[in-house]
Amino acid sequence: MAKVVESGKTAVIAIPWLGTSFTVLSGLSFLIICMLLPMVGQAGNAMPFARQNRLAFALFVISSLALSMLAIASKLARRKADNSPLPWLSIALSATCVLLLLALFGGLLAI
């Protein structure tokens, strides 16, 4: 287990395989988001259950954002302990999820 330098105690979130697991899970979650994207597009908006489609899509984007934020937190805690590199993939995935949420709530995906 990696140790956090400031507290001197072993932090559970700084375990190396935990950050990697969160990164893999957030990547798989984003793959599902890419497959669900057509259901909030123009064809999905023409359906009578378009509201449920947007809600399901928003829940998947929020869960992917949560997983990527957990990956960032875990990898930054590990970075304090062993000076590992910045989690650029998780940061980019978080930014993409935030942009997707803004586009969804702004109505840009339904065009």
HELIX and SHEET records of a PDB file:
HELIX    1   1 VAL A   12  ALA A   14  5                                   3    
HELIX    2   2 PRO A   16  LEU A   36  1                                  21    
HELIX    3   3 LEU A   37  VAL A   40  5                                   4    
HELIX    4   4 GLN A   42  ASN A   45  1                                   4    
HELIX    5   5 ALA A   50  ASP A   82  1                                  33    
HELIX    6   6 TRP A   88  PHE A  105  1                                  18    
END                                                                             
